[in-house]
Amino acid sequence: MTLPIYWQNPKETGPFEVKIVSFDNGWVQLDQEVLYPEGGGQPSDQGLIIKGTNRWQVKHVKEKSGNIWLKLDKTDGLHVGDIVQVVADSKRRRILMQMHSGQHLFSAVLENEFGIGTTRVQMDVTESEISTDMKMSEEQIDKAEKIVNGIILGNVPIKSLFLTKDEVTSLKLRGNIEGISPKNGKYRLVQIGRDGTIDKNLCGGTHLDSTIEIQAFIVTQIDGKRIKFKCGEPAIEYAISLSQITRKLKNMLSVGHERFIEIIEKTKNENRKLRKQVEHFGINIIENEIMVTGKENRIVELKNFDRNILQKWKGRIPEGNIIFLLEDGFVAVIGTQAEKAASVLKNHGYKGGGKKGKYILKFIGNDKLPSLPEEIFSELKFIRS
């Protein structure tokens, strides 16, 4: 039975001596399966093809109709029958192994501890992600993260077995056999713990020999049923970054890290109150300017004014018309002739929209931002305030 090298010894990254079998529009087929193809949520290997002093970059690897194909940056200089060497990017392979083995362990803990299943997996070299069949609380995530790291430090074995379909169907697995294709009549079972006491799962990806090689596991974000995490080197780099930020915050706030959340919540509440006060003050400014306008047409400049307040404003449309000059090329037109004024502005490089006597536009012309075209004054008879 011939199995892929990336299954038999995933830590072996070459060089491997192989022969080129065929080409297909920038893709190359080799006579041996030495690089891992994308699948099961794990990105493919990358690496090099070497012939003499020449190098070709392997950008992507895929499986098609049972054959492994390599996407190269170029194929010039390669021919069918060439004997070449292939080298996998060892750092990329190692990190993806850490991510994949870490994901198996995390998913196993979620199912064993909370009865929560994993419905989708996507690995990457910087951050990976799973989706679950139900939302998790912060307390559950904290507990799972602690359990996973405890098992990592416990140096628990990770083992691959190659079984027939009958052997697989007799086992209790996390996940099922549906959608899993065998290679040469064999299914690959990845188990964590002696005899798979922690996890048994069918998988075609690359995996480590022990949980200690995962090094570390950190949940970085929770978004509904989506959970992002890091393992291995990316997790350690992330932890170091968090440690540095924590140290700086402790010095800035003169409190321990256990009070950070309390202070952030307090600051958020104070900012929320302040935003409401600013919004109330801004609406008063708009109302006062409209009251002064009466039946006249006026142009008023508002500096450091949040245009979102104008977007939210739903007050009385005046008989006259007022153009508010805002920062960054924005203007707001309010009044009975707002649509006409907006049309004139659009003819001079402004773009935007509105309704019911209120339009908000922005200057997008290629020329230098004008104060306002003179046509506005002559056509609409506005008075600059």
C-alpha contacts under 8 A as a table, 3 or more apart, distances in Angstrom:
res1	aa1	res2	aa2	distance
1	M	184	N	6.89
2	T	184	N	7.41
3	L	7	W	6.79
3	L	8	Q	6.73
3	L	183	K	7.27
3	L	184	N	7.60
4	P	7	W	5.34
4	P	8	Q	6.40
4	P	32	Q	7.70
4	P	33	E	5.16
4	P	34	V	6.40
5	I	8	Q	4.96
5	I	9	N	5.73
5	I	10	P	6.75
5	I	12	E	7.76
5	I	33	E	6.48
5	I	34	V	5.41
5	I	35	L	7.87
6	Y	9	N	5.52
6	Y	10	P	4.23
6	Y	11	K	7.57
6	Y	12	E	7.32
6	Y	33	E	7.74
6	Y	34	V	6.18
6	Y	35	L	6.57
6	Y	36	Y	6.27
6	Y	206	T	6.53
7	W	10	P	5.60
7	W	204	G	7.85
7	W	205	G	7.75
7	W	206	T	6.50
9	N	12	E	5.61
10	P	13	T	7.33
10	P	206	T	5.88
10	P	207	H	6.85
10	P	208	L	7.69
11	K	90	S	7.96
11	K	93	R	7.87
11	K	94	R	7.39
11	K	208	L	7.95
13	T	16	F	7.87
13	T	87	V	5.87
13	T	88	A	4.93
13	T	89	D	7.16
13	T	90	S	5.96
14	G	86	V	6.45
14	G	87	V	4.76
14	G	88	A	6.41
15	P	85	Q	5.67
15	P	86	V	5.26
15	P	87	V	4.66
15	P	88	A	7.73
16	F	34	V	7.25
16	F	85	Q	5.24
16	F	86	V	5.11
16	F	87	V	6.57
17	E	83	I	6.84
17	E	84	V	5.80
17	E	85	Q	4.59
17	E	86	V	6.59
18	V	30	L	6.49
18	V	31	D	6.23
18	V	32	Q	6.44
18	V	83	I	5.74
18	V	84	V	5.61
18	V	85	Q	6.12
18	V	86	V	7.22
19	K	30	L	5.64
19	K	31	D	5.55
19	K	32	Q	7.84
19	K	80	V	7.89
19	K	81	G	5.88
19	K	82	D	5.63
19	K	83	I	4.54
19	K	84	V	6.15
20	I	28	V	7.06
20	I	29	Q	6.08
20	I	30	L	4.65
20	I	31	D	6.46
20	I	79	H	7.05
20	I	80	V	5.19
20	I	81	G	5.25
20	I	82	D	5.49
20	I	83	I	6.63
20	I	84	V	7.47
21	V	28	V	7.59
21	V	29	Q	5.45
21	V	30	L	5.23
21	V	31	D	6.02
21	V	80	V	5.47
21	V	81	G	6.17
22	S	28	V	5.97
22	S	29	Q	5.25
22	S	30	L	7.31
22	S	80	V	5.64
23	F	26	G	6.81
23	F	27	W	5.64
23	F	28	V	4.70
23	F	29	Q	6.33
23	F	80	V	7.52
24	D	27	W	5.00
24	D	28	V	6.48
26	G	71	K	6.08
26	G	72	L	6.25
26	G	73	D	7.85
26	G	74	K	6.71
26	G	75	T	6.33
27	W	69	W	5.97
27	W	70	L	5.30
27	W	71	K	4.52
27	W	72	L	6.34
28	V	69	W	5.42
28	V	70	L	5.04
28	V	71	K	6.49
28	V	72	L	7.44
29	Q	67	N	7.45
29	Q	68	I	6.15
29	Q	69	W	4.74
29	Q	70	L	6.39
30	L	33	E	7.33
30	L	68	I	7.24
30	L	69	W	7.28
33	E	36	Y	7.61
33	E	68	I	6.50
34	V	86	V	7.80
35	L	44	S	7.80
35	L	45	D	5.90
35	L	46	Q	7.82
35	L	61	V	7.17
35	L	88	A	6.65
36	Y	44	S	5.49
36	Y	45	D	5.28
36	Y	61	V	6.75
36	Y	62	K	7.98
36	Y	205	G	7.72
36	Y	206	T	7.76
37	P	43	P	7.39
37	P	44	S	4.66
37	P	45	D	6.57
37	P	60	H	7.71
37	P	61	V	4.57
37	P	62	K	4.43
37	P	63	E	5.85
37	P	68	I	6.92
38	E	41	G	7.45
38	E	42	Q	5.84
38	E	43	P	4.68
38	E	44	S	4.05
38	E	45	D	7.58
38	E	60	H	7.96
38	E	61	V	6.24
38	E	62	K	5.55
38	E	63	E	7.50
39	G	42	Q	5.48
39	G	43	P	6.70
39	G	44	S	7.41
39	G	204	G	7.61
39	G	205	G	7.42
40	G	121	V	7.47
40	G	122	Q	7.96
40	G	203	C	7.48
40	G	204	G	7.03
40	G	205	G	6.99
41	G	120	R	7.93
41	G	121	V	5.26
41	G	122	Q	4.34
41	G	123	M	5.72
42	Q	96	L	7.30
42	Q	100	H	7.32
42	Q	122	Q	6.33
42	Q	123	M	5.10
42	Q	124	D	7.14
42	Q	205	G	6.72
43	P	96	L	7.89
43	P	123	M	6.67
43	P	124	D	6.63
44	S	60	H	6.08
44	S	61	V	5.44
44	S	62	K	7.22
45	D	60	H	6.71
45	D	61	V	6.43
45	D	88	A	6.46
45	D	89	D	6.92
45	D	92	R	7.22
45	D	93	R	6.44
46	Q	57	Q	7.70
46	Q	58	V	5.23
46	Q	59	K	5.48
46	Q	60	H	5.97
46	Q	61	V	7.33
46	Q	88	A	5.85
46	Q	89	D	5.59
46	Q	92	R	7.59
47	G	57	Q	6.00
47	G	58	V	4.93
47	G	59	K	7.17
47	G	86	V	7.41
47	G	87	V	5.54
47	G	88	A	4.28
47	G	89	D	4.69
48	L	55	R	6.47
48	L	56	W	5.57
48	L	57	Q	4.70
48	L	58	V	5.31
48	L	86	V	5.76
48	L	87	V	5.25
48	L	88	A	6.55
48	L	89	D	7.75
49	I	55	R	5.82
49	I	56	W	5.07
49	I	57	Q	6.46
49	I	58	V	6.91
49	I	84	V	6.66
49	I	85	Q	5.68
49	I	86	V	4.62
49	I	87	V	6.57
50	I	53	T	7.15
50	I	54	N	5.85
50	I	55	R	4.87
50	I	56	W	6.58
50	I	84	V	5.79
50	I	85	Q	5.01
50	I	86	V	6.26
50	I	87	V	7.95
51	K	54	N	5.36
51	K	55	R	6.71
51	K	83	I	7.68
51	K	84	V	5.20
51	K	85	Q	6.55
56	W	72	L	6.46
56	W	73	D	6.50
56	W	74	K	6.70
56	W	75	T	7.57
57	Q	72	L	5.54
57	Q	73	D	5.51
57	Q	74	K	7.77
58	V	61	V	7.59
58	V	70	L	6.32
58	V	71	K	5.79
58	V	72	L	4.69
58	V	73	D	6.69
59	K	70	L	7.50
59	K	71	K	5.55
59	K	72	L	5.64
59	K	73	D	6.60
60	H	70	L	5.95
60	H	71	K	5.06
60	H	72	L	7.39
61	V	68	I	7.03
61	V	69	W	5.71
61	V	70	L	4.61
61	V	71	K	6.13
62	K	68	I	5.83
62	K	69	W	5.39
62	K	70	L	6.68
63	E	66	G	6.13
63	E	67	N	5.45
63	E	68	I	4.54
63	E	69	W	6.12
64	K	67	N	5.27
64	K	68	I	6.40
64	K	69	W	7.19
72	L	75	T	6.54
75	T	78	L	5.72
78	L	82	D	6.87
79	H	82	D	5.62
88	A	93	R	7.40
89	D	92	R	5.49
89	D	93	R	6.21
90	S	93	R	5.04
90	S	94	R	6.02
91	K	94	R	5.09
91	K	95	I	6.18
92	R	95	I	5.32
92	R	96	L	6.15
92	R	125	V	6.68
93	R	96	L	5.30
93	R	97	M	6.14
93	R	206	T	7.98
94	R	97	M	5.09
94	R	98	Q	6.29
95	I	98	Q	4.99
95	I	99	M	6.16
95	I	125	V	6.06
95	I	231	C	7.73
95	I	232	G	6.48
95	I	233	E	6.94
95	I	234	P	7.96
96	L	99	M	4.90
96	L	100	H	5.95
96	L	123	M	7.10
96	L	124	D	6.76
96	L	125	V	5.95
96	L	206	T	7.65
97	M	100	H	5.12
97	M	101	S	5.96
97	M	205	G	7.99
97	M	206	T	5.47
97	M	207	H	4.85
97	M	208	L	6.03
98	Q	101	S	5.40
98	Q	102	G	5.81
98	Q	207	H	7.24
98	Q	208	L	6.92
98	Q	213	E	7.03
98	Q	214	I	4.77
98	Q	215	Q	7.90
98	Q	231	C	5.90
98	Q	232	G	5.61
99	M	102	G	5.05
99	M	103	Q	6.00
99	M	123	M	6.58
99	M	124	D	7.63
99	M	125	V	7.71
99	M	128	S	6.92
99	M	214	I	7.49
99	M	230	K	6.92
99	M	231	C	5.25
99	M	232	G	7.09
100	H	103	Q	5.01
100	H	104	H	6.34
100	H	123	M	6.92
100	H	205	G	7.41
100	H	206	T	7.28
100	H	207	H	6.57
101	S	104	H	5.16
101	S	105	L	6.32
101	S	207	H	5.56
101	S	208	L	6.48
101	S	211	T	7.62
101	S	214	I	7.05
102	G	105	L	5.11
102	G	106	F	6.07
102	G	211	T	7.83
102	G	214	I	6.23
102	G	217	F	6.94
102	G	231	C	6.35
103	Q	106	F	5.02
103	Q	107	S	5.97
103	Q	130	I	7.94
104	H	107	S	5.25
104	H	108	A	6.04
104	H	199	D	7.61
104	H	201	N	7.95
105	L	108	A	5.09
105	L	109	V	6.25
105	L	148	V	6.66
105	L	192	I	7.45
105	L	198	I	7.87
105	L	199	D	7.23
106	F	109	V	5.17
106	F	110	L	6.27
106	F	144	A	7.33
106	F	145	E	7.78
106	F	148	V	6.13
107	S	110	L	5.11
107	S	111	E	6.28
107	S	117	G	7.11
107	S	118	T	6.15
108	A	111	E	5.23
108	A	112	N	5.94
108	A	174	R	7.40
108	A	198	I	6.81
108	A	199	D	5.74
109	V	112	N	5.06
109	V	113	E	5.66
109	V	114	F	7.78
109	V	144	A	6.42
109	V	147	I	7.42
109	V	148	V	6.97
109	V	198	I	7.91
110	L	113	E	5.49
110	L	114	F	5.46
110	L	115	G	6.43
110	L	116	I	5.34
110	L	117	G	6.90
110	L	144	A	6.67
111	E	114	F	5.54
111	E	115	G	4.25
111	E	116	I	4.64
111	E	117	G	5.54
112	N	115	G	5.90
112	N	116	I	7.92
113	E	144	A	7.91
116	I	132	T	6.68
116	I	133	D	6.40
116	I	134	M	6.58
117	G	132	T	5.59
117	G	133	D	5.54
117	G	134	M	7.76
118	T	121	V	7.58
118	T	130	I	6.71
118	T	131	S	5.86
118	T	132	T	4.46
118	T	133	D	6.29
119	T	130	I	7.37
119	T	131	S	5.49
119	T	132	T	5.34
119	T	133	D	6.14
120	R	130	I	5.42
120	R	131	S	4.98
120	R	132	T	7.17
121	V	128	S	7.93
121	V	129	E	5.97
121	V	130	I	4.50
121	V	131	S	6.63
122	Q	128	S	5.83
122	Q	129	E	5.27
122	Q	130	I	6.32
123	M	127	E	6.96
123	M	128	S	4.35
123	M	129	E	6.30
124	D	127	E	5.46
124	D	128	S	5.24
125	V	128	S	7.52
125	V	234	P	7.70
126	T	230	K	7.06
126	T	234	P	5.94
127	E	228	K	6.79
127	E	229	F	5.85
127	E	230	K	5.07
127	E	231	C	7.90
127	E	234	P	7.43
128	S	228	K	5.66
128	S	229	F	5.40
128	S	230	K	6.13
129	E	226	R	6.90
129	E	227	I	5.58
129	E	228	K	4.29
129	E	229	F	6.09
130	I	226	R	5.85
130	I	227	I	5.45
130	I	228	K	6.60
131	S	225	K	5.38
131	S	226	R	4.43
131	S	227	I	6.23
132	T	135	K	6.97
132	T	225	K	5.24
132	T	226	R	6.60
132	T	227	I	7.93
133	D	225	K	6.92
134	M	225	K	6.02
135	K	224	G	5.83
135	K	225	K	4.84
136	M	140	Q	6.13
136	M	141	I	6.68
136	M	224	G	7.88
136	M	225	K	7.19
137	S	140	Q	5.18
137	S	141	I	6.35
138	E	141	I	5.07
138	E	142	D	6.08
139	E	142	D	5.10
139	E	143	K	6.20
140	Q	143	K	5.13
140	Q	144	A	6.08
141	I	144	A	5.09
141	I	145	E	5.99
141	I	219	V	7.85
142	D	145	E	5.21
142	D	146	K	6.27
143	K	146	K	5.19
143	K	147	I	6.24
144	A	147	I	5.09
144	A	148	V	6.06
145	E	148	V	5.21
145	E	149	N	6.29
145	E	217	F	7.04
145	E	218	I	6.78
145	E	219	V	7.00
146	K	149	N	5.34
146	K	150	G	6.16
147	I	150	G	5.02
147	I	151	I	6.33
148	V	151	I	5.25
148	V	152	I	6.25
148	V	217	F	7.08
149	N	152	I	4.86
149	N	153	L	6.22
149	N	216	A	6.27
149	N	217	F	6.11
150	G	153	L	5.26
150	G	154	G	6.20
151	I	154	G	4.83
151	I	155	N	6.93
151	I	156	V	6.62
151	I	211	T	6.86
152	I	155	N	5.84
152	I	156	V	6.92
152	I	211	T	4.54
152	I	212	I	4.86
152	I	213	E	7.68
152	I	214	I	6.58
152	I	215	Q	6.68
152	I	216	A	7.04
153	L	156	V	8.00
153	L	211	T	7.17
153	L	212	I	5.50
153	L	215	Q	7.66
154	G	211	T	7.37
154	G	212	I	6.91
155	N	210	S	5.83
155	N	211	T	5.24
155	N	212	I	4.61
155	N	213	E	8.00
156	V	192	I	6.99
156	V	193	G	5.56
156	V	194	R	7.73
156	V	210	S	5.49
156	V	211	T	5.28
156	V	212	I	7.08
157	P	192	I	6.03
157	P	193	G	5.40
157	P	194	R	6.62
157	P	209	D	5.99
157	P	210	S	4.31
157	P	211	T	6.36
158	I	190	V	7.05
158	I	191	Q	5.75
158	I	192	I	4.59
158	I	193	G	6.39
158	I	207	H	7.82
158	I	208	L	6.48
158	I	209	D	4.78
158	I	210	S	4.86
158	I	211	T	6.70
159	K	190	V	5.78
159	K	191	Q	5.39
159	K	192	I	6.56
159	K	209	D	6.24
159	K	210	S	8.00
160	S	188	R	6.51
160	S	189	L	5.51
160	S	190	V	4.58
160	S	191	Q	6.39
161	L	188	R	5.68
161	L	189	L	5.02
161	L	190	V	6.54
161	L	191	Q	7.96
162	F	186	K	5.62
162	F	187	Y	5.44
162	F	188	R	4.68
162	F	189	L	6.22
163	L	167	E	5.80
163	L	168	V	6.25
163	L	186	K	5.23
163	L	187	Y	5.16
163	L	188	R	6.46
163	L	189	L	7.23
164	T	167	E	5.18
164	T	168	V	6.27
164	T	185	G	6.53
164	T	186	K	5.11
164	T	187	Y	6.12
165	K	168	V	5.05
165	K	169	T	6.14
165	K	185	G	7.94
165	K	186	K	7.26
165	K	187	Y	6.91
166	D	169	T	5.31
166	D	170	S	6.48
167	E	170	S	5.46
167	E	171	L	7.06
168	V	171	L	5.53
168	V	177	I	7.93
168	V	187	Y	7.55
169	T	172	K	7.83
169	T	177	I	7.80
172	K	200	K	7.57
173	L	176	N	6.41
173	L	199	D	7.62
173	L	200	K	5.23
173	L	201	N	5.64
173	L	202	L	7.86
174	R	199	D	6.92
174	R	200	K	5.96
174	R	201	N	5.37
175	G	201	N	6.43
175	G	202	L	7.60
176	N	201	N	7.85
176	N	202	L	7.49
177	I	180	I	5.51
177	I	202	L	7.12
180	I	187	Y	7.99
180	I	202	L	7.55
180	I	203	C	7.88
181	S	187	Y	7.31
182	P	185	G	5.39
182	P	186	K	5.03
182	P	187	Y	4.73
182	P	188	R	7.58
183	K	186	K	5.28
183	K	187	Y	6.61
187	Y	202	L	7.11
188	R	202	L	5.72
188	R	203	C	5.97
188	R	204	G	6.50
189	L	200	K	6.71
189	L	201	N	5.68
189	L	202	L	4.49
189	L	203	C	6.20
190	V	199	D	7.92
190	V	200	K	5.92
190	V	201	N	5.44
190	V	202	L	6.01
190	V	203	C	6.36
191	Q	195	D	7.23
191	Q	196	G	4.62
191	Q	197	T	7.93
191	Q	198	I	7.52
191	Q	199	D	5.33
191	Q	200	K	4.43
191	Q	201	N	6.37
192	I	195	D	7.73
192	I	196	G	4.99
192	I	197	T	6.75
192	I	198	I	5.39
192	I	199	D	5.03
192	I	200	K	6.70
193	G	196	G	4.79
193	G	197	T	5.09
193	G	198	I	5.32
193	G	199	D	7.05
194	R	197	T	5.95
196	G	199	D	5.17
196	G	200	K	5.44
197	T	200	K	7.78
208	L	211	T	7.34
208	L	213	E	6.71
208	L	214	I	7.68
209	D	213	E	7.49
210	S	213	E	5.76
210	S	214	I	7.67
211	T	214	I	5.40
211	T	215	Q	7.48
212	I	215	Q	5.47
213	E	232	G	7.64
214	I	217	F	7.49
214	I	231	C	6.32
214	I	232	G	5.15
215	Q	231	C	7.09
215	Q	232	G	4.97
215	Q	233	E	7.62
216	A	231	C	5.45
216	A	232	G	5.30
216	A	233	E	7.98
216	A	235	A	6.07
216	A	236	I	6.72
217	F	229	F	7.13
217	F	230	K	5.87
217	F	231	C	4.63
217	F	232	G	6.94
217	F	235	A	6.17
218	I	229	F	5.50
218	I	230	K	5.35
218	I	231	C	6.57
218	I	235	A	6.02
219	V	222	I	7.85
219	V	227	I	7.18
219	V	228	K	5.94
219	V	229	F	4.21
219	V	230	K	6.53
220	T	227	I	7.76
220	T	228	K	5.53
220	T	229	F	5.09
220	T	230	K	7.05
221	Q	227	I	5.90
221	Q	228	K	5.08
221	Q	229	F	7.01
222	I	225	K	7.34
222	I	226	R	5.94
222	I	227	I	4.70
222	I	228	K	6.45
223	D	226	R	5.05
223	D	227	I	6.35
224	G	227	I	7.83
230	K	234	P	5.95
230	K	235	A	4.79
231	C	234	P	6.03
231	C	235	A	4.76
231	C	236	I	7.72
232	G	235	A	5.29
232	G	236	I	6.35
233	E	236	I	5.08
233	E	237	E	6.16
234	P	237	E	5.11
234	P	238	Y	6.04
235	A	238	Y	5.00
235	A	239	A	6.08
236	I	239	A	5.02
236	I	240	I	6.19
237	E	240	I	5.17
237	E	241	S	6.24
238	Y	241	S	5.08
238	Y	242	L	6.20
239	A	242	L	5.05
239	A	243	S	6.08
240	I	243	S	4.99
240	I	244	Q	6.27
241	S	244	Q	5.19
241	S	245	I	6.27
242	L	245	I	5.06
242	L	246	T	5.95
243	S	246	T	5.03
243	S	247	R	6.15
244	Q	247	R	5.19
244	Q	248	K	6.35
245	I	248	K	5.20
245	I	249	L	6.15
246	T	249	L	5.10
246	T	250	K	6.08
246	T	257	H	6.72
247	R	250	K	5.18
247	R	251	N	6.41
248	K	251	N	5.20
248	K	252	M	6.18
249	L	252	M	4.92
249	L	253	L	5.85
249	L	254	S	7.88
249	L	257	H	7.93
250	K	253	L	5.34
250	K	254	S	5.34
250	K	255	V	5.46
250	K	256	G	5.87
250	K	257	H	6.39
251	N	254	S	5.19
251	N	255	V	7.52
255	V	259	R	6.64
255	V	260	F	7.81
256	G	259	R	5.87
256	G	260	F	7.33
257	H	260	F	5.27
258	E	261	I	7.26
259	R	262	E	5.24
259	R	263	I	6.28
260	F	263	I	5.23
260	F	264	I	6.12
261	I	264	I	5.04
261	I	265	E	6.07
262	E	265	E	5.25
262	E	266	K	6.21
263	I	266	K	5.05
263	I	267	T	6.10
264	I	267	T	5.04
264	I	268	K	6.07
265	E	268	K	5.06
265	E	269	N	6.24
266	K	269	N	5.22
266	K	270	E	6.27
267	T	270	E	5.08
267	T	271	N	6.08
268	K	271	N	5.06
268	K	272	R	6.09
269	N	272	R	5.03
269	N	273	K	6.34
270	E	273	K	5.21
270	E	274	L	6.16
271	N	274	L	4.91
271	N	275	R	6.03
272	R	275	R	5.17
272	R	276	K	6.40
273	K	276	K	5.20
273	K	277	Q	6.34
274	L	277	Q	5.04
274	L	278	V	6.16
275	R	278	V	5.03
275	R	279	E	6.01
276	K	279	E	5.00
276	K	280	H	6.05
277	Q	280	H	5.07
277	Q	281	F	6.10
278	V	281	F	5.02
278	V	282	G	6.01
279	E	282	G	5.01
279	E	283	I	6.16
279	E	309	I	6.10
280	H	283	I	5.24
280	H	284	N	6.33
281	F	284	N	5.14
281	F	285	I	6.42
282	G	285	I	5.05
282	G	286	I	6.40
282	G	305	F	7.53
282	G	306	D	7.94
282	G	309	I	6.61
283	I	286	I	5.07
283	I	287	E	6.12
283	I	309	I	6.86
283	I	310	L	7.70
283	I	313	W	6.87
284	N	287	E	5.07
284	N	288	N	6.01
285	I	288	N	5.19
285	I	289	E	6.20
286	I	289	E	5.27
286	I	290	I	6.19
286	I	310	L	7.89
287	E	290	I	5.13
287	E	291	M	6.11
287	E	315	G	7.64
288	N	291	M	5.05
288	N	292	V	6.24
289	E	292	V	5.11
289	E	293	T	6.13
290	I	293	T	4.98
290	I	294	G	6.62
290	I	318	P	6.40
290	I	322	I	7.23
291	M	294	G	5.66
291	M	318	P	7.75
293	T	296	E	5.36
293	T	297	N	6.79
293	T	298	R	6.58
293	T	318	P	7.67
293	T	320	G	6.32
293	T	321	N	7.23
293	T	322	I	7.03
294	G	318	P	6.45
294	G	319	E	6.40
294	G	320	G	5.62
295	K	318	P	7.14
295	K	319	E	5.04
295	K	320	G	3.80
295	K	321	N	7.32
296	E	319	E	7.84
296	E	320	G	4.71
296	E	321	N	6.48
296	E	382	F	7.69
296	E	383	I	7.81
297	N	320	G	5.36
297	N	321	N	4.54
297	N	322	I	5.61
297	N	380	L	7.57
297	N	381	K	6.65
297	N	382	F	4.55
297	N	383	I	5.87
298	R	321	N	6.35
298	R	322	I	4.75
298	R	323	I	6.35
298	R	382	F	5.04
298	R	383	I	4.49
298	R	384	R	5.58
298	R	385	S	6.40
299	I	322	I	5.62
299	I	323	I	4.68
299	I	324	F	6.01
299	I	325	L	7.24
299	I	382	F	6.55
299	I	383	I	6.00
299	I	384	R	4.58
299	I	385	S	5.74
300	V	322	I	7.21
300	V	323	I	6.16
300	V	324	F	4.96
300	V	325	L	6.10
300	V	384	R	6.54
300	V	385	S	5.44
301	E	324	F	5.64
301	E	325	L	4.52
301	E	326	L	6.45
301	E	385	S	7.82
302	L	305	F	5.87
302	L	324	F	6.49
302	L	325	L	5.90
302	L	326	L	5.50
302	L	327	E	7.80
303	K	326	L	6.38
303	K	327	E	6.62
304	N	326	L	7.84
304	N	327	E	7.13
305	F	326	L	6.85
305	F	327	E	7.71
306	D	309	I	5.81
306	D	310	L	7.58
307	R	310	L	5.14
307	R	311	Q	6.44
307	R	326	L	7.32
308	N	311	Q	4.88
308	N	312	K	6.20
309	I	312	K	5.11
309	I	313	W	6.04
310	L	313	W	5.02
310	L	332	A	7.53
311	Q	360	I	7.72
317	I	334	I	6.74
317	I	335	G	5.44
317	I	336	T	7.03
317	I	357	G	6.27
317	I	358	K	7.98
318	P	321	N	6.62
318	P	334	I	7.55
318	P	335	G	5.28
318	P	336	T	6.82
319	E	335	G	6.23
319	E	336	T	5.82
320	G	335	G	5.72
320	G	336	T	6.46
320	G	337	Q	7.81
321	N	333	V	7.26
321	N	334	I	5.69
321	N	335	G	4.10
321	N	336	T	6.29
321	N	337	Q	6.34
321	N	338	A	6.81
322	I	333	V	5.87
322	I	334	I	5.38
322	I	335	G	6.30
323	I	331	V	6.72
323	I	332	A	5.61
323	I	333	V	4.50
323	I	334	I	6.47
324	F	331	V	5.55
324	F	332	A	5.04
324	F	333	V	6.42
325	L	329	G	7.93
325	L	330	F	6.63
325	L	331	V	4.83
325	L	332	A	6.82
326	L	329	G	6.65
326	L	330	F	5.12
326	L	331	V	5.43
326	L	332	A	7.58
327	E	330	F	5.90
328	D	362	K	7.92
329	G	362	K	5.32
329	G	363	F	5.09
329	G	364	I	7.95
329	G	369	L	6.77
330	F	360	I	7.14
330	F	361	L	5.62
330	F	362	K	4.26
330	F	363	F	6.46
331	V	360	I	5.79
331	V	361	L	5.38
331	V	362	K	6.26
332	A	358	K	7.15
332	A	359	Y	5.66
332	A	360	I	4.37
332	A	361	L	6.38
333	V	338	A	5.42
333	V	341	A	7.19
333	V	342	A	7.03
333	V	357	G	7.68
333	V	358	K	5.60
333	V	359	Y	5.09
333	V	360	I	6.35
334	I	337	Q	7.84
334	I	338	A	5.45
334	I	357	G	5.44
334	I	358	K	4.50
334	I	359	Y	6.60
335	G	338	A	5.09
335	G	357	G	5.06
335	G	358	K	6.69
336	T	339	E	7.79
336	T	357	G	5.69
337	Q	340	K	5.29
337	Q	341	A	6.17
337	Q	357	G	7.17
338	A	341	A	5.11
338	A	342	A	6.00
338	A	357	G	5.25
338	A	358	K	6.08
338	A	359	Y	6.51
339	E	342	A	5.10
339	E	343	S	6.22
339	E	355	K	7.76
339	E	357	G	6.82
339	E	358	K	7.81
339	E	359	Y	7.20
340	K	343	S	5.06
340	K	344	V	6.45
341	A	344	V	5.19
341	A	345	L	6.28
341	A	376	I	7.12
341	A	380	L	7.11
342	A	345	L	5.03
342	A	346	K	6.12
342	A	353	G	7.87
342	A	359	Y	6.69
342	A	361	L	7.61
343	S	346	K	5.12
343	S	347	N	6.49
344	V	347	N	5.21
344	V	348	H	6.84
344	V	375	E	7.62
344	V	376	I	6.81
345	L	348	H	5.19
345	L	349	G	6.78
345	L	350	Y	5.44
345	L	351	K	7.85
345	L	373	P	7.73
345	L	376	I	7.55
346	K	349	G	5.50
346	K	350	Y	4.44
346	K	351	K	5.61
346	K	352	G	7.97
347	N	350	Y	7.07
348	H	365	G	7.67
348	H	373	P	7.08
349	G	363	F	5.57
349	G	364	I	5.64
349	G	365	G	4.51
350	Y	361	L	5.99
350	Y	362	K	5.18
350	Y	363	F	4.13
350	Y	364	I	5.73
350	Y	365	G	6.94
351	K	361	L	5.19
351	K	362	K	5.39
351	K	363	F	6.36
351	K	364	I	6.74
352	G	359	Y	7.31
352	G	360	I	5.88
352	G	361	L	4.15
352	G	362	K	6.30
353	G	359	Y	5.38
353	G	360	I	5.91
353	G	361	L	6.41
354	G	357	G	7.70
354	G	358	K	5.64
354	G	359	Y	4.14
354	G	360	I	6.31
355	K	358	K	5.52
355	K	359	Y	6.33
363	F	369	L	6.87
365	G	368	K	7.72
365	G	369	L	7.52
370	P	373	P	6.78
372	L	376	I	7.19
373	P	376	I	5.78
373	P	377	F	7.76
374	E	377	F	5.42
374	E	378	S	6.56
375	E	378	S	5.06
375	E	379	E	5.64
375	E	380	L	7.87
376	I	379	E	5.44
376	I	380	L	5.60
376	I	381	K	7.09
376	I	382	F	6.98
377	F	380	L	5.53
377	F	381	K	4.67
377	F	382	F	4.95
377	F	383	I	7.34
378	S	381	K	5.31
378	S	382	F	7.71
